Amino acid sequence: MTLLNHLIRTIADGADPGPFALLRRDGATGLEVFSGTPHTVARLADIPLPAGPAGPRTLALVPYRQVTERGFDCVDDGAPLECLILDEPDRIPLAEALAVLPEVPVPVRDAGFDIADPEYAQIVDRVLADEIGRGEGANFVIHRCYLGNLAGPPLLAALAAFRRLLTGERGAYWTFLVHTGGRILVGASPERHVSVEDGLVMMNPISGTLRHPGRPADRAELLRFLADPKEIDELYMVLDEELKMMATVAEHGGQVIGPYLKEMAHLTHTEYLLAGRGSRDVRDVLRETMFAPTVTGSPMENACRVIARHEGRGRGYYAGVLALLGVDEAGRQTLDAPILIRTAEISPEGRVRVPVGATLVRHSTAAGEVAETHAKAAGVLTALGLRPEPPATGDRAAERTLDGRPAGTTATRVPSTAVPDLVSDAVPASRPGAVAAEPAAEVRLADDPAVRAALAARNVGLARFWLEQRTPGATVRPELAGRRVLVVDGEDTFTGMLAHQLRALGLTVSVRPWAEVAEPGGFDPAGADLTVLGPGPGDPGHPTDPKMLALREMAGRLLDTGAPALGVCLGHQVLAARLGLTLHRRTAPYQGLCRDVTLFDTVARVGFYSSYTALAEADALDTAYGPVRLARDPVDGAVHALRGPTYAGVQFHPESVLSRDGTAVLAELVGRLLPAPAGSTPVAGLAHAPMPGTGTPSPGAGR
């Protein structure tokens, strides 16, 4: 008798078989069936990874509350970090598993959303006005829960729901049922959060939702969806946020692969794959990537504050991860961790909880986000025998609000021919590049030439620095090599990406949080060759905010001493205010916006994430710190960049994937602030050389 047969027979007899897990992972033709010993730990670092043969060793259920390990806010609901120390698995062909999994009704009573549609719509409007509109971030995910009570045995109902997900939700990254004794999780997660195999770290940002319930996508509507600027912008924002995480866990940051089309039974999505080499303990990787921006928002630290402020209750396991940890044949650690979405949490008493969230961005509408939560709940609710109708609305465009969380399921199916050298030798058969177990005769719109062209066009204006494989040392500028840079993090880990760009130029970079630098004796303007006041959320003119007070004090000391300084986004605003410029909150936030702007007589394509800007009426300004040149918007006078004798600032993010010319702009500004040391021999023509990943001369070079 197989382990699966034993589990099902025990459950049918009304007994508890003990902890177990059923997993169907991406590309697999069958199930992995595990039994295990439960173990509860306090921290991710405490997750056991016992010695043993190659293969999975531990399955961890990581709740959202673990985000406090990063020092981020949350409403602590006490959900435990549970682990199953796994026995050797049985592997069962899918057909054999379906033959024995029960097909029984799953009666659920007293079902409905805990937050009614009108109330959820009001929350959406408040977040748009009070958070995104005031510069607290680019996007935020606010969840609500579909609740009900099972009328029958919970484990039997979970097995039946699991079977329906296997047959009705094609292509999920993981379809799973996990029973720890204290809870049951059953779901079909569409998305890998992070994986590690053969030293390769991969993440899989997804955003964009075209709904076509009950029918395949239509080619014409798909092409309209792929051309929609709103859909495109939101995928870029998710991509940027996960690149920030890859900047921490991969030695040279993440390389962007894609985009790809993800076709499902009722939905179609767009996605990227990120890959980079790393050597950190997999538990460290989990910690540094808590949690996906598509279930929290960006920037991450402030997103957690906003979530706690507007949700007012714990999330349980929603937005956390399932994490399968193990070792390979060479003894190297492995990790495979899908995001816990499209999942029902079932208590031993039969209480059912299906959390779903919508990502709110500057173009969101309340009606669209309400509809999105209904759509996202539909897959799991269908498996439970519940499928509420979406709210009536005549605005299909509003209903198509993006948030990166698919309502159905599928996994990343990356053509092997598209995988670059960085990952091609390391991607196993069950990961991107694998042939999915789909019907051979299936016609995929992803193969349509017009669809492929529309996807390829999304990369035309992006930064080649992140799209191309980078050779360490290839872009070092001799006059910058070894010069020391301090990057002050204003609570936006864009600073990690910025550090990779600066290191690529040869600089020695340290990144420190603003609060640490602001401690007594923590900041010495002469302690680095260049200080970068980095980006972060919030109102730069707030009179009592400790972060703003600290950044203003740092800017003042840098200007007073003449120590070289560069401000990025928030740092730029603080510098501009110190120079006497007026700060202004935009009527329409520039969050995730890409623009061609004129920077000191040269046009550059750059990406903005801001709700505030400095304003000026002229292109030059005399200040107590010397004359300043300003690059202004010709329409409203918004200051995109400034340049003074020992300082510079940019309102945009040169490190963003949206900034096609960002690396070149950064190199030019740093080169001005850190001229070649006296007595050295500059490299001929260096100022006009193509910058890393752009193929174009530095904007403003030689001016």
N, C-alpha and C positions, 0 to 999 in steps of 0.2 A: 504494500500500500504506500502511495506517495504521501509526502507531508501534506500536500493540498487536500487529498482525500480525507486524511485523518482530521485536519482542521474542520472541514465542512461537516463531516459526520459528527464530530464532537459538538459543534454548534447546533446542528439539527436536533441533537438529543437534549438540547437545553443546557449544556455545560459550557464552562469557559475553558478554552484550550490553552490559555496562557498567552503571553505576548507573541505576536507574529507580524510579519509584513509581507504583502504581495506587491511586487513591482513589475511594471512593464516599462522598460526604458527605451528611449529613442532608437529606432532601427532594429530593435530586438524582435524576433519572431515568436517569442514565448514569454513566460513569466519567470521571475526569480521569486522563490518562496523561502522565507526565512523564519526561523524561530530564534528566540534570543532571551537574554537575561536583562531585566530592566535595571537602570541605574540613573539616579538623578544627581546632577552636578550644578554648581553655582555659576561657573564661568565657562566660556568656550575653551579656555586653556586647559580646563579640567576634563574635557571630553576624553574618555579612554580610547586608546588606540593600541590594543594588545598585540603582542607578537603572534605570529602564525604564518601559515602559507599565504601565497599571493592571493589577493582577492579582497572583497569587502569585509571589514572587521566590525564596524560600528555604524549604526543608523541613529542620527541625532535629530530630535524635533526642537528646533530653535524658535522660541516665541519672540514676538516683537519687543518685549520688555528688555531683552538682552542689549538693545541699543544703548542702554545706560552704561554699558562697558566702555563705550566711546565718549562718555560724559554728556550724552545728549538727553534731552528731556523726554519723558513719557509718563502717561498715567499708568502706574504700576498695578497690574491686576493679579500679580503673583503667579502667573502661568509658569510652570516649571520647565527647565531645560532637561528634557528626558532623553535618555539614550537606551538603545538596545544593543548589548554586546552580542554579536551575531554568531550563530552556529553556521556550519557549512550549508549553503543553499541547495535546494532542489531547483532544477530548471525544467519547466514543463512547457511543451509546445502549446501555442495559443489554442488550437482547435481542441486539444485534450482538456485544457483548463475550462474553456467555454462549455464543454460537455458536462462538467460536474458542478460548475458554479450555479447557484440556485436562480431560477426565474420565478420569483414570487412578488406579489404586490408589496409596495412600501407605503403603507398608509400613514399619512402625516396629518395631524389635527392642529387647529388653532394657528394656522400659518399666516405669515404676513411680515412686512418690513417693520422693524422697530422704530424707524423714523419715517413718517408719512411723506408722500411726494411733496406737498406744499412746504412742509417744514425743511426738507432737504434742499429744496430750491432756495429757501431763504438763507440757509447756510452757505450755499454756493455764492449768492449775491454778496454776502458779507465778506467772504474770503477774497472775492474779486476786488471789492472796493477797499477793504481795510488792510489787506496783506499785499497782493500783487500791485495794487494801485499805489501803495505807499513804499514800494521798494523793498519789501521783505523777502522777495524771491521771485523766481521765474514761473514756478508751477508748484502746486500742492495737491496731494491726494487726500480726500476726505471720504471715509467709508461709512456705510450703514450695513445692517445685518438683516437677512431674511431668517425668521425664527419659526419653529414649529415643534411639535411633540410627536414622536413615533408611537404608533398604536401597537406595535409588535416588538419582538426581541431585537435590540439594537444591532447585534453582530450579524444576524440573519439579514436584516434590512441593509446593512452596509455591504455584505457580499452581493446582494442583488443589485444594489446601486453600482458597485464596482463592475459587475458584468455589463450593465447597460452602458457604462462609460467606455468599456473596452470595445463594444460593438457600435456605439453611436458617436463617439468622439475620435475621429481618425487623426492619427499623427501627433498626439500629445508628446511633449518631451518626457514626462513621466505620467503614467496612470498608476494609481497606488491605493492601497488600503493598509493602514498601520493601526494596530491595536496594542496599546501599551499596558492595558489593565485599568488604567485610570481614564483613558479617552480613546476615541476612534477618530482617525482622519481618513476620509475617502475623497478622492478628487482626481482631476486630470489637468495638471499644470502645463500650460503651453510653453513655459520658458525656463531655460537654464538661467540661473543667477550667476553662478561661477563654478568652474571645474578646473581641476589640476590633474594632468596626466603627462608623464614623461617630461616633467619640468615645464610644461606648457600651461599657462593660465589663460582661460577663455571666459568671456562674458558675452551676453547675447541681448543687447537692448532692442526692444520691440516697441513700436508705436505706429499708430494709424489703424483705423478700424472701418472697413467697408462692410456694412451688414447686408446680407442677401438671404434672409431666413427662408429655409425650405426649398432653396433652389441654388444652382451654381451662379457664380458671378457672371454678369454680362460684360462682354469685352468693352463696349462703349462706356458703361458706367465705371468700369475699372480704370480706363484711361483718364476719365474726368477726375476720379479719386486721386490718381497718381500725379495729376497736374495741379491739384488744389494746394495753394500756398500754405494754408493753415495746416494741412496734413504733413507737408514737407517740413515746415518749421518745427513742429512738435517732435518729429523723429530726430531732427538735429539736436534739439534740447536734451533729449534722452541720451543721445550719443555723447554729447559733451559731458554730461554728468557721470556716465560710466567710464569715460576716459579719465576723469579725475580719480576714480577708484583704481583703475589700471596703473595710473601714475605712481601709486603707492605699492602695489603688489607685484608689478613687473619691473624688471631691472631698467629697462629703457622705455617704459610706458607701453601703451597699447597700440597695436597696428589695426587700422580699420579695414575690414573686409566686407564687401557688399556694395550696395544694399540688395536684398533679396525679397521676393514675394512669398508670402506664407498663405497658401490656399487651404481653406477648411470647408466643412460642410455648410456652414451658415455665415462664415465671416472670412474676410481676406485682410491680411495685415502686411506691413512692411517692417523690415528688420535689418540690423547690422550684426556682424560678429566681430568681437575684439579679441586679439591674441597677443601674448607677450611672454617672454621667458622669465621665470622667477624661481627662487630657491627657498622661499619662506616656508615655515611649518604651515600645513594646511589649516590648522586652527587659527593661526595668525591671519591667513588669507580670509577666512570667514569673518574674523573680527573687523578687519580693515574695510570689508565690503558691506557691512551692515548699514543700510539695507538698500535694495534696488530703488533708484529714483522714481521709477514708474509706479511704485506703491508708497512712496513717501513725498518726494518733491525735490526741489533744489533752490538754493544750496542746502545741503543735507542737514547741517546742524540747526539752521533756523527753521527748516521744514518740520523737524521734530517738535520745535516749540509751537509752531502754528497748528500742527495736528493735535497736540495736547490741549491747546487753547480752544479749538473749535469742536473737537470730538468729545472731550470731557469724560472719556471712559477708556478702559483698556482695549487692546486689539486681540488679545489671545494669541493665536498662532498666525493670524492674518498678516501678511507682509513679511513674515519670517521665512525660514527655509527648512526643507528636509535636507539633511546632509549625510551622504554615504561616504564614510572615510575608510581607507584601506591602504594596502601596499601592493606594488607590482612585483614582477619576477626579480627585479634588480634590488628590491628592498626600498624603493622610493615611495614616498607617500602619494596617495591618490585622493581625489575629492570629486564628488558629483553632487551638485546642490541645486535643485529646482526651487523656484519661488513658491511659497504656499499661498496660491490663489486658486480660484475655481475649485474650492475645497469645502466640504462639509465637515464641521466638527461635531461629533456626537458624544454625549455624555453617557455614562453607564445607565442612567435613568431614562435615556431616550430623548433628551433635549437636543434638538438639531439647530445648528447655527451656521449660516452660510454668509460670510462677510464679503462684500464687494465694494469697490471704490471707484471714484472718477477723478481723473487728474484735471485740475482747474488751471487754465492758462489765460493769457490776456484776451483770446478770442472766444472764450467759453460763454455759453448761455445756460441759464438755469434749466430750461426745458431740455436742452441737449444732454446735460449731465444727468438729469433724472432718468432720461431714456437709456443712457449708457449703463447705469447701474442695473436696470431691468435686463438689458441684453447680456450683461456679464454674468448675472445669476442664472441665466436660462439653462446652460449646459448641465450644471449640477442639479438644479431643480427638476429638470426633465428626468434625470437619472433617479431622482427621488419620487417621481410621479407627480411633480408639481411644475407647472409652467405658466406663471401669471402673464397675462397679456401686457405688453408695454403700454405706457400712458399714451393717450391719444394726443397727437400733435400734427399739425399740417406742415411743419417745417422740417423736411427730411435733412436739409443741410445742418440744421441745429442738432438733430438727432445723431449726426455723424461725428459729434465731438470726439476728438482723439484723446487717448490717455495712455496708450501703450499697453493696456491690459486687455487681451483678447477675451471675448465672451465665449468663444468656443475653445478648441484645443488644436494645437499642432506643434510640431517641433521644427527646429531649424533644419532645412534640407539644403545644404550648400553644395553646389556641383563641385566635384573634385577638381575639375579643370580651373575653377575659380580660386582655389585655395593657394596662397602664395607659398614661397619656399619656407617662410617662418614656421608654418604649421603643417605643410603637406606630408612630411614624414612622420608626424606625431599624432595625427588625427586618427583614432581607432575606428573600426568599422561601425561602431554604434554611435558615432558622433557625426557632426557635419562632414559631408562627403560620403556618408553611407547611403546605400540604396534603400529607400524606405519600403516597407512591406505594403505597398499600395497596388491596386489592380493594374495590370500591365497595360490595359487599353485606355487608361485614364488620360484625358486630354487636359493639359495644364496650360492655363493662360500665361504662366511664367515663361513658357517657351515661345510665345508670340513675339515676333520681331519688334512690333511697336511697343509692347510692354517692356521688353528688354531695353529698348532705347530710352524709354521714359525713366526706368530705374537708373541706367547709366548716367543720364543727364543730371541726376541729383548730386553727383560728385564733381561736376565741372567747376563749381565755384568754391570747393572746399580746400582746406589747407593740405598740400601734398606732404607736409611734415608728418601728418598722422596717417595718411593713406599709403605711404610707401615704406618699404622696409629700410631701416636706417642702419648704416655701418658705423659703429662707434669710432670716433676720432676723425671721420671723413669731413666734417664741417667745422672743425676747430679753427678759430681765427688766432693766429700766432700772437697778435698784440693783446688779446684778451686771455690767453691761456694762463690759468692759475690765479687770476684776479678774483678776489673774494666778494661774494654777494650775499647780503642778508635779505631774505624775503619775509616780510611781516604779514602773516595770515590774518585777515580780517573776518574770519569765519566763513571762508569760501575756498574749498580745496582746489579751485582752479589754480591755486598757487603750486600744487604738485605738477601740473602740466607746464606751468611757467618755468619751474625749476628744470624740467627736462629740456626745454628749449634753450635756456641759458647754459646748461651743461654741454649741450651740443655745440655751443660756440666756444667751449673750452673753459668756461668760468667754474669756479668752485663755489657751490651754492649750499646755503643752509636755510631751512624754512622753520620759522618759529611762530607760535600763536601770539596774537597781539597782547593777551593778558600776561604772558610770560615776559615779553619784552618790556611791558609797562611796569613791572615790579621794580622796586628801588634798586638802582645799580644795574638794571637789566638792559639798558640801552646806552651804547656809546657810539655816537655818530662816527668816530674815527676807528671803530672796531671792524669796519668792512670798507672795501674800496667803493662799494655802491650799496645803498639801501633802497629796496623796493617796498613801497607801501602798497600792499596788495588789495585785492577786491574783497567785498563782503556786503551783506545785506544791511538795510537800515537807512534812516534819515541822516545824512551827513551834517545837517545843521542842528540836530537835536541838542538842546542846551545842557542836558544832564546825563545823557547816555554815557556810561563809563568807557565804552569802546571808542566813541567819537571823541571824548575828552582826551583819551590816551593818544589816539592817532593825531589829533591836532597838536598835542605837545611834542610828539615826535617830529611832525612836519616843521614846527617852529624851530626846534633844535637843529634840524638838518639845514634849514635855510639860514639860520643865524650863524652857523659854523662854516657854511659853504661846502659841507660834505656832499658829494654827489648823491642825488636822489631821483628816483623814478616812481611816479604814482600810476597805478592801474585801477581804473573804474572808481571805486570808493576812495582809494588813495589819491587819485587824480582830483576828485572833488574836494578833498581835504586840502590839497596843495593849492587848488584854484581859490578856495575861500581865503586861505592865508595870504594870497597875493592880492586880495581885494575884489575878486570877482563875485558876482551874485549867483547863488544857487537857486535852482528852480525845479519844482516837481512837475514832470511832464503830464499833460492831460491824458495822453495815451502812452503807457509804458513801452520802453524799448527792450522788452524781454525776449531774447531769442531772435533778434532782428538782424538781418544781414544787409549791409549797404555799401555802395561805392561812395567814398568820401574823398574830398581833396585835402591832402595833408601837406602843407607847405609847398604848394604848386605841383604835387604829384598825386595822382588818383590811386587809391588803394581800396581793396575790398576787405571789409572787416565786419566782425560780429559784435553786437551790443547786448548786454544784459543789465539794463539800468532803468530806473524810474526817475532819477534826478540827473540834472546836467548843470554845468556852469554856463552863464550867459555873458556875452560881451558885444559891444557896439563897434569895435574896431579890431583890426588884425594885429595890432601891437599895443603894448601897455608898458608904461614906466612904473616900476615898483621900487620899494626899499631894497629889494634883492636883485636889482638890475633890470634891464629891458627884457620883455617877454614877447615872443612871437606866438600868435594864436591861429590855429586852424579852425575856422568857424563855419557853421552851416549858413549858406547865403540867405536862407529864408527866415529862420528864427533866431539866428545868432548863437545857437548852441555850440559850445566849445568842444570840438572833437579831440583836440590835442593842444599842448602848450610846450614851449621850449624856452628855457632861460640859461643863464651862464653856467650854472652847476646843477640844474634840475630840468626835469621834463615830466609830462603826464599825458596819458591817453585815456579817454572816456570808454573806449571799446576794450575788448579782450584780445590782445594779439595771440594769446595761447589757445583760443577757441578753435575748434574744427571749422567754424564759420568764417574764420579770418584767413582767407586765401593768401593774403599778403602779410599776415601778422608776423611771421618769423623775420621777414625782411625789414619790416618797420621796427621791430624790437632790436634787431642787430644794428640798424642805423642809429637808433637813439642811444643804445648802450655804447656804441663806438664813439659817439660825441661826448658822452659823459665820462668815458674812460679812454682818453686818447693814449696813443702809444707812449710808453715811458720815455723820458728824455734819454737821448743817446741810442735808442733802438732804431732799427731800419724798417720802416713800414713796408709791407708787401705791395708791390706795384699793382695799381688797379684794383686793390682789394675792395675799396668802397663801392665799386661798380660790379663786383662779382655777383653771380646769381646766389641767392641765399638758400639755405637748406629747404628743399621741398617746394620751391616756388618756380625756379627756372626763369625768374625775372630779376632785373636789377633792383637794388634797394631803393624804395621810394625816398626821394629827396637826397639821394647820394650825391655828394659833391657840392651841395648848395650851401 
